[in-house]
């Protein structure tokens, strides 16, 4: 299955950053987007050559070209900007915890979709497929989103019903797990969604669509070791 072209996604992350922040230096752009200076420079050179970005020879700052400054879509896409901001932090956390980390967004009444992912370079590691979708009520992410949205029991039951759990999970247990997540601020799935895999997720309803950031690791990984 093919996925997004990473360099194209990174180029748009730079464009959105410049739309939000105005003129920035190469080092600032690389740091905020989570790129190495050399990779960032190559992308900036391409954007300059295509006429989307301009470089001030005196200050060495990069800014959007005038024609692109009118592109409101770069400023209105709050969800994409959140993913841009989150990715460098997710990469750092994935490496430190030797875990797979995903930022999930609600894309319909019934589904969430992986918006961006980060994985460690450990020899043995879990992996997330680009753009994968799952039922809205599934996994730790589904519980975390339900907890922050404070939905009623009927809606919770509707989200729970279509999920195919790999380990038996009665609805009353699931409901209590959502309540626990609301109290402690994060949700946990210990092998119910994927046998042998534990996930932890934090939800946010402050954005539209709602998001959940989920960490996934096998029970033996350092991220979940007690």
N, C-alpha and C positions, 0 to 999 in steps of 0.2 A: 504494500500500500504506500503510495507516495504521500508526502507531507509538504508543509510549507518550505519554501526555499529560504534558508536561514539568512543569507546575505540580503535578500529583499526585505525580510522582516526587520532586520537591523537598520537598513536604510530608512524605512518608514519610522522606526523609533527615533532616529536622528532628526528627521523632518518634524515629527511631533514635538520633540524636545525644543528645537529652535523656534517653533511656533509659540510654545509656552513661555520660553525663557529669553528670547531675543538672542543677541550676538553672544557667542561663547568661544573660548579657546579650544584647541584640539584636546588638551589634557582634561578640561572640564567635560567635554562631550564624551570622551572615552570613559571617564570615571562614572558619569551619570547613566550611561547606556550599558556599562559593564563590558566594554571591549578593551583589548590591548591597544596601545597608541598606534601601532603599525597597522592593525586591521581597521581601526577607526579612520586613519589617514587615507587608506585606500578607498574606503567608502566615500569619504568626503571629496576626494579627488574626482570620483565618478559622478557624484551629485553636482559638483561644480561644472564638470564637463557637460552634463546634461542640462545645465541652466537652472537647476532647482535651488542651488546654494551659491552664495558669493563669499569670497574671502577678501577681507580688508588687508592689503599688503602692508599697511603701516602698523596697525594694531595686531595683526595676525588672528583676528576674530572671524568666525564664520557666522553667517546669518542667512535667513531665507531670502531668495531672490524676490524682487518686488512682486512679480506675477504670482508667486507662490504664497506671499503674505496674505493674499485675499482668499486663500483656500480655507474656508471655515471648517471644512471636514477635519482638518488636522487639529483644530482646537475643540471641536465638539465630541470627538471620540474619546470620552472619558474612560471607557472600559479598556481601550487599547493603551491609553496612557498609564493606567494602573498596572497593566501587564509589563509595560516598559520599565516602570519603577521597581516592580517586584522582582524581575528576573535576576539582576545582580545579587540581591539578597538571597534569593532562592539558590543560586549557584553556590554561593559561599556556604550556606547551610547544608546543602546536599553533600558537599565535600567534607565538611566537618563531621557530619553525622553518618556518612556513608549510607545515605538513603535517597530514594527517589522523591521529589517534591513536585506537586502540581498545583496550579491555580485553575480552579473550575468556576465556570459561570453558568447561570440559569439561562437556557436558550429557548425554552418553551414551557408550557404548563406541566410537561411530563419529563423533561430531560435536562441534564446538565452536560456541558462539554468542556473538555480540557482546553484552556486558553493558552497556557504556556507551561513548560516543564523544565526541570533541571535534574540532573543525575550525577552521581559521583563517578570517579574513574577507578573505583575499587575493582579488583580482579573478579570478585563475585558480587553482582549487583542486580537489582530489579530495574525494569525499564517500563516506561509509559509510552503508548503509541500516540503519535500526533493526532489531534482533533478527535480523539475517541469520545464517545458519548455513553452515558449510563442513565438509568432511571433516576428521577429527581430524588427519590427517597433512599437510594442505595448508598452503601458505604458510610464511612465516617463523614464524608462531605455532605451527604444527604441529611444526616442527623444534625450536623452543625448548622446547615441552612435552615432547617425546620426550627431549631432552637432560637436562632436570632430573629426569625420572622414571627415567632410566637403564634403559630397557627393553631386552629382548634382541632379537636380529636377527629372529627369527620374528615378534614383535609389530610391529617396525618395518616389516617387509615387508607385514604385514596392513594397517597404516595407509597405507602408500604405494600399495597396489594400486588402490584406487578413485578416487584423485585424478586429475582431468583436467587435466594440465599444458598450458599454452598454448605452451610451448617444450619441446623434448625434454629430458628429465631422466632418465637411466638410474639404476637403483636404486643401483648402486655409488657414483655421484656423490652421490646423495641421502644415502646412509648416511654418507659422509665429511663432508658438510655438517653432519649431526647431531653427529658426533664433534667437529668443529671448534667447534660451538656449545657443547658441553659444556666445552671447554677455555677458550674466551674469555668465556663467560658470556652470549652473545647469538647469535641466528641471523639470517641474511641471505637474502633471496630477491631475486635480480636478474632480474626479468622472467619467471621460470618459471611462477608462478601467474597473473600478469596481465601480458601483454606490454606492455613500455614502462613498467612500474611497479616500483619497488624498495621492499621492506619490510624493516624491522628489528624483531626481537621479543626480549623477555626473558621467560622462563618462571619460574613459581614452583609448586613442588609442596608448599609448606608449608601451603597452604590446601586444603580439600576443598569443592568440586572444585578441580582445578588451574586456574591462570590463566596467561595470557600477555598482555603489553602490547605492542602492535604499532604502529609508526609507518609510515605509507605516504606516499610522495611520488613524483612523476615524476622522471626523471633530471635534469631541468633545474632542479628546485626547490633552494632554498638548503639544505634539510635534508640533501640527498644530494650536494651539490656538493663537489668535492675541489680 
